[in-house]
Amino acid sequence: LTMAHASSAATSTTPPQKLPWRDSWRGDALRARFRAAGCHLGISLAIASLVLLIVYRYWYAGPLAAVAGVGTILVLLLAVDVSLGPIMTFMVFDRRKKSLPMDLALIGLVQVLALGYGLHTVEAGRPHYLVFVKDRFEAVSRADLQAEDLQAATSNPLAQRDWFGPRWSAANPPADEKLRQDVLVESAFGGRDLQHFPQWYEPLENQKETVKARALDLKALRNLNPDDQTVLDAALKKAGLSDAEAGYLPLKGEESDATVLVDRKDGRVLDVLPLKPWCR
């Protein structure tokens, strides 16, 4: 009787249930994962679009993106940040998990922190100042400046950070002869030059006569850029000036150089153009 009872119990035993994690990768549960990841992707793309607007409309407007070389690092940053969050959401999403809200919150926090760090890096390397030095403009970021010089320039409004674009200024050599010689020697050995001392920045208008005197003829610019005449023509048309009434100065950057179009009459900056300013 005992053996028969055991045999009957064995035959009536129900098959073992499937593991819960397998069920979350099938049918409606799998579709729910795709929907959650898709929503996360949409939010990430919207944030990425806002980041691109800020970066290319304000921080690296026009040719400044090429001058500072931000394209590669920004694309890498957004590609990783936009894809990482939705992928992690797809992996963890299971409505049966009690820890799901905490998991999603943690993913969002990691994504925000990664984006924040990347934006901090991009902002720190942007051209904060476009400084006229001798016969050209220099694109300078705050990362290029030493902490003690920034501290010494706290009272200079032209050395303050503008969150919506670069500040235009001119470098005014110090009156002290020893300081001038120190900078000259350091510059000769590949070190800091006048543009790296924000405490010496002054309004660009103060050196408008020098800007006018140093402005180069547009004929030379046209010869250097034979395939980009329309860019220069459009800028002149916008300013309402002829070739004879405008000139240009080089803008030297970290990765590449550009051209600053100026008014020969008053030394006013008209535009920054993605044109080669010299032969190299």
Backbone hydrogen bonds, N-H to C=O, Kabsch-Sander energy under -0.5 kcal/mol:
donor,donor_aa,acceptor,acceptor_aa,energy
5,H,1,L,-2.5
6,A,2,T,-2.3
7,S,3,M,-2.4
8,S,4,A,-2.6
9,A,5,H,-2.3
10,A,6,A,-2.2
11,T,7,S,-2.0
12,S,8,S,-1.4
13,T,9,A,-0.5
13,T,10,A,-0.7
22,R,19,L,-1.1
23,D,19,L,-1.0
24,S,20,P,-1.1
25,W,22,R,-1.4
26,R,23,D,-1.3
29,A,26,R,-1.1
30,L,26,R,-1.2
31,R,27,G,-2.0
32,A,28,D,-2.3
33,R,29,A,-1.6
34,F,30,L,-2.0
35,R,31,R,-2.3
36,A,32,A,-2.5
37,A,33,R,-2.6
38,G,34,F,-2.5
39,C,35,R,-2.4
40,H,36,A,-2.3
41,L,37,A,-2.4
42,G,38,G,-2.3
43,I,39,C,-2.2
44,S,40,H,-2.5
45,L,41,L,-2.6
46,A,42,G,-2.0
47,I,43,I,-2.2
48,A,44,S,-2.5
49,S,45,L,-2.2
50,L,46,A,-1.8
51,V,47,I,-2.3
52,L,48,A,-2.5
53,L,49,S,-2.0
54,I,50,L,-2.2
55,V,51,V,-2.8
56,Y,52,L,-2.7
57,R,53,L,-1.8
58,Y,54,I,-1.8
59,W,54,I,-1.8
60,Y,55,V,-3.7
61,A,58,Y,-0.7
62,G,56,Y,-0.6
64,L,61,A,-2.0
65,A,60,Y,-0.6
65,A,62,G,-1.1
66,A,63,P,-0.6
67,V,63,P,-2.3
68,A,64,L,-2.3
69,G,65,A,-1.2
70,V,65,A,-1.8
74,L,70,V,-2.3
75,V,71,G,-2.4
76,L,72,T,-2.2
77,L,73,I,-2.2
78,L,74,L,-2.6
79,A,75,V,-2.5
80,V,76,L,-2.1
81,D,77,L,-2.4
82,V,78,L,-3.0
83,S,79,A,-1.7
84,L,80,V,-2.5
85,G,81,D,-1.2
87,I,83,S,-1.8
88,M,84,L,-2.3
89,T,85,G,-2.5
90,F,86,P,-2.5
91,M,87,I,-1.8
92,V,88,M,-1.9
93,F,89,T,-1.9
97,K,94,D,-2.1
100,L,97,K,-1.2
103,D,99,S,-2.6
104,L,100,L,-2.7
105,A,101,P,-2.3
106,L,102,M,-2.3
107,I,103,D,-2.2
108,G,104,L,-2.5
109,L,105,A,-2.3
110,V,106,L,-2.5
111,Q,107,I,-2.3
112,V,108,G,-2.5
113,L,109,L,-2.6
114,A,110,V,-2.4
115,L,111,Q,-2.4
116,G,112,V,-2.8
117,Y,113,L,-2.4
118,G,114,A,-2.2
119,L,115,L,-2.8
120,H,116,G,-2.2
121,T,117,Y,-2.0
122,V,118,G,-2.4
123,E,119,L,-3.0
124,A,120,H,-2.3
125,G,121,T,-1.4
126,R,123,E,-1.0
128,H,126,R,-1.1
128,H,140,V,-1.1
129,Y,140,V,-2.6
130,L,167,R,-2.8
131,V,129,Y,-0.6
131,V,138,E,-2.6
132,F,169,S,-2.5
133,V,131,V,-0.5
133,V,136,R,-3.1
135,D,133,V,-2.2
136,R,133,V,-1.3
137,F,250,P,-3.1
138,E,131,V,-2.5
139,A,252,K,-2.6
140,V,129,Y,-2.9
140,V,138,E,-0.6
143,A,124,A,-1.2
144,D,141,S,-1.3
145,L,142,R,-1.1
149,D,146,Q,-0.5
150,L,146,Q,-2.1
151,Q,147,A,-2.3
152,A,148,E,-1.9
153,A,149,D,-1.0
154,T,151,Q,-1.3
156,N,153,A,-1.8
159,A,156,N,-1.8
160,Q,157,P,-1.1
163,W,161,R,-0.6
165,G,162,D,-1.1
167,R,128,H,-2.6
169,S,130,L,-2.0
170,A,202,E,-2.5
171,A,132,F,-2.6
172,N,170,A,-0.6
172,N,200,W,-2.5
180,R,176,D,-1.9
181,Q,177,E,-2.3
182,D,178,K,-2.5
183,V,179,L,-2.2
184,L,180,R,-2.2
185,V,181,Q,-2.5
186,E,182,D,-2.4
187,S,183,V,-2.7
188,A,184,L,-2.0
189,F,185,V,-1.1
190,G,187,S,-1.9
191,G,186,E,-2.8
196,H,193,D,-2.1
197,F,194,L,-1.6
200,W,197,F,-2.4
201,Y,198,P,-1.6
202,E,170,A,-2.5
206,N,203,P,-1.5
207,Q,204,L,-1.7
208,K,205,E,-1.4
211,V,207,Q,-2.4
212,K,208,K,-2.6
213,A,209,E,-2.1
214,R,210,T,-2.5
215,A,211,V,-1.3
216,L,248,Y,-3.0
218,L,246,A,-0.5
220,A,217,D,-0.9
221,L,217,D,-1.0
222,R,218,L,-2.5
223,N,219,K,-1.9
224,L,220,A,-1.7
225,N,221,L,-1.3
228,D,225,N,-1.5
231,V,228,D,-0.5
232,L,228,D,-1.1
233,D,229,Q,-2.7
234,A,230,T,-2.4
235,A,231,V,-1.7
236,L,232,L,-2.4
237,K,233,D,-2.3
238,K,234,A,-2.2
239,A,235,A,-1.9
240,G,236,L,-1.3
241,L,236,L,-2.1
246,A,242,S,-0.8
246,A,243,D,-0.6
247,G,262,V,-2.5
248,Y,216,L,-1.4
249,L,260,V,-2.0
251,L,258,A,-2.7
252,K,137,F,-2.9
252,K,250,P,-0.5
255,E,67,V,-2.9
256,S,67,V,-1.2
258,A,251,L,-2.4
259,T,273,L,-2.5
260,V,249,L,-3.0
261,L,259,T,-0.6
261,L,271,D,-2.8
262,V,247,G,-2.7
263,D,268,R,-2.6
264,R,245,E,-2.0
264,R,262,V,-0.6
265,K,245,E,-0.6
267,G,263,D,-2.3
270,L,261,L,-3.5
271,D,261,L,-1.3
273,L,259,T,-3.3
273,L,271,D,-0.5
275,L,273,L,-2.0
280,R,278,W,-1.1
